[in-house]
Amino acid sequence: MKHHVLLVCSDGGHLTQLHRLQPWWSQHDRTWMTFRKPHATSLLEGEHVVWAHHPTTRNVGNLLRNLVLGWRVLRRERPTVVVSDGAGVAVPVFVLAWLLRIPCVYIEVYDRIDSRTLTGRLCRPFSSLFVVQWPEQQHLYRGSVVLGPLL
């Protein structure tokens, strides 16, 4: 079954990890929501991309801008699932998707084995599926599913 996937992430390592899921997402219609940075523009050349506002850390203005942008993207694109591995840009999109009853999958990042990320903690309540990359991360997120390392 073909889905429309909204892939939401920060640039850099977050984008690299989601891009590693290409064997899965390449089979579906998709939209990316990330930051316009050299790495992202290069890696996502030819993809449908919506450029989010950054920085997101401690920037209430960009949080609100991304909330509005997320609303527009969710209403226009009508994804069947939202997938993210963070960071800050994921939170407003997950909240909106949850309100619109769009399933959300959160993938905890590769390099946080012994503590939870802020974005993981914030997105967890809005996630239909919460995925970790290491078995050692499962004790941090009860009910999570191990995917295995993406890097």
N, C-alpha and C positions, 0 to 999 in steps of 0.2 A: 504494500500500500504506500503510495507516494504522499508525503506530508509537505506542508510549508513550515520550515523551521526558521525561527528567529534566533540567531546566535549573537549573544551579547557579552562583550568583554572589554577590558582595558587592552591597551596595546602591549607589546613586549612579550613576556613569558606567558601571560594569560592568553593572548592571541595565538601564540605558538602552540600551546597545549590544545586549544580548541581546533586549530588547523590540523593537528595530528589525527583528528577524527574524520578526516576527509573520506576514507572508504565508506563511512556511514552517511555523512551529510551530502556527499556528491550525488547520492541517489535521490535526493529530494529537492524541491524548490526551496530557496533559502534567501534570507536577508541577513546581513551582518549589521550590527550596531557597535561601533568602536570609535576610537579617537583618530583623527586625521594626523598621523605621524608617519615618517618615512617608512618604517617597518610595515605598518598596516597598508599604506598605499601600494607598496611593492608586493606584499604577500597576497593581497586581495584584489589585485588587478584583474579586471574582467568579471568580478563578483558584484552583486547588487549590495551596495554599502550605504548606510545612513550614518553620517558622522555625528557623534555625540560631542557634548561640551566637556572640556577638561580645563583645569584639574577638578577632580571631584572631592578630594580630601579637604575637609573643613571649608568647603565653598558652597554656602547655602544657595547663592545665585545659580550656580551650575546644577545643583541638585534640582532646583525648580525648573530650570531650562530642560534638563533631561527628563523630568517628570512630564512636562508638556510634550516634548519630542517623543517619549515613549508612548504616550496616549495616541498621538497622531500615527505612529508606526503601527501600533497594535490594531487600531481601527481601520487603517488603510490596507495593511498587508494581511490581516486576519490569519496569523500563524496558527497552526494546530498544536505547536509546542514551542516553548522558549527554553533554550539551553544556555547556561552560563557557567563560567568558572571564576567570575569576579572581574574586577573588584567593584568600586563604588558605583559605576554605571548600572550594575545589575540590580541594585536594591529598588530604585523606583520602578523599573520595568517589571520586576517580580511582583511587587505590590499591585500594580495595575493589572497584570495578567491574572493574578489571583482573583481580583475583583471581577474580571471578565470571564472567569472560569476557564482560562487557558492553562493547561498543564505546564508546569515548570520543572526542569531538571537542573539541579545544581551539582557541579563537579568541584569538590574541594581540591585545592591546588596540591601539586606534587611535593613541595618543599616544607610543608607544615605537618610534621608527623606527631609532635607531642603537645600541640596546642591548637585551639580552634582559631580560625581567622575571623575578623570582625564581620566581613561580608558573609561568610558561611553562617555565622550566628544570626545575622539579620535576615538572610534569605531562607534559612531552614523552615520557619513557620509557613512560608508561602510555596514550598517545594512539594511537588507531587512525588518526586524521586530525588533522593540525596545520595550522591555517589562519592566514594573516596577512592584514592589511588593506591593506598597501602592498607593491608589488614590492621596494622597498628593504629590507624586512624578511626577504626570502627568504634573503639571504646569512647571516643570523643563525641560521636554522633550515633546514638542508638537507632537501630533500624536502617542504617546506611548499607549500601551495596558496594562491594569492591569491584572496580573496573580494571585495576592494574595501572602501572605507570604509563603516562602519555609521553614522557620525555626519555 
